[in-house]
Amino acid sequence: MYTNGLLFSLLFACTSDKMTDTANADSTQGCGVEISGSYPFPEAMDMYYRAAITVSLSDEDATASISLADVSGTAIEGTTTINGTELSFQPQSPLAPSTDYVASVLYCGSSQPVPIPFRTSELGTPLEGGNEDLLHKTFAVDLTSGIVVEPPGVGELLRALLENTFLIYAAAVDTNEITVVSALSAANSVEQNFCVPTLNDFPPVNISESPYFSLSSDSLQLTVEAYSANVYNFSVHGTFASDLSYFGGAYLEGELDTREVYPLLADFGIEADNADDVCELLVNLGVPCISCSSDGEDYCLRLVLDQLVANSIEEEIYPVCESNCHDLCDDNLDACSDPQPQDQVCE
């Protein structure tokens, strides 16, 4: 059923580890600290130009630092932060696309800085045909393509339940914004699901820094059959490829109120009479509910996904006004007496 994909793609998606083994980045024995992983990994060719350089150490080291330079040796300004065993360097400005850099890591176990050479991907290169080429483009957003930052540790457990893709269609484009229509795909397909209403008042996408895009909304409503749920404090940003074949580096965050989604759990054979049951289930998975920004009650789940990728597809999206009431919906005969024609615009 298509509801499986919507709920669990929002809640969990897939988890993976941004850190890649850097055993070749050797260290000198001293304090015993070593590099156990990094993003990007040494000699990587696809570093996202707006991402932070991150390094995982085998133990905490308050003296550790990261610096960055291009291949000519010119230093790149940025800020290093330390959080336990994790180091992060955020460049002050986006890096250049398709360019070589060297990050240098200094820590108590190294006699000299350990280099991590890498190359940025082509993301960040200007659009070949300008922003106007975005018009009528459709992107298939597969949430399994990203890294779950929050909630941690449970995505792989539920990955098999992901059946649907979010389809994003550029209905209108001007210099600074894209007007978007969003739809849900059919299960295990990128074709539009005509039994599910489209989101026709999707927040405008800001492209003033094209090919980089961003959007934010206090509340984004999603409808599944008779149920509606909101993602609060929703935001997403990423970068279109120069040929518009995909967008990548996308970062998505929001807050889901379990009091709005618990009726959907019946579709998974999970009994949940109220939001307390949902939060108890999440606690058993190691993910406690958090305080909702709307009222301070502990019924919300924070969602953070990073490095999402969405491919461009040849699929025009048509507005769907009601659940199970479209000419192309197989279930419309039992649901409504006046099915919606394909060319109707929702009011």
Secondary structure, 3 states (H helix, E strand, C coil): CHHHHHHHHHHCCCCCCCCECCCCCCCCCCCCCCEEEEECCCCEEEECCCCCEEEEECCCCCCCEEEEEECCCCECCEEEEEECCEEEEEECCCCCCCCEEEEEEECCCCCCCEEEEEEECCCCCCCCCCHHHHCCCEEEECHHHCEEEECCCCHHHHHHHCCCCEEEEEEEECCCEEEEEEEEECCCCCCECCCCCCECCCCCEECCCCCEEEEEEEEEEEEECCEEEEEEEEEEEEEECCCCCEEEEEEEEEEEEHHHHHHHHHHHCCCCCCHHHHHHHHHHCCCCCECCCCCCCCCEEEEEEEEEEEEEECCCCCCCCCCCCECCCCCHHHHCCCCECCCCCCC
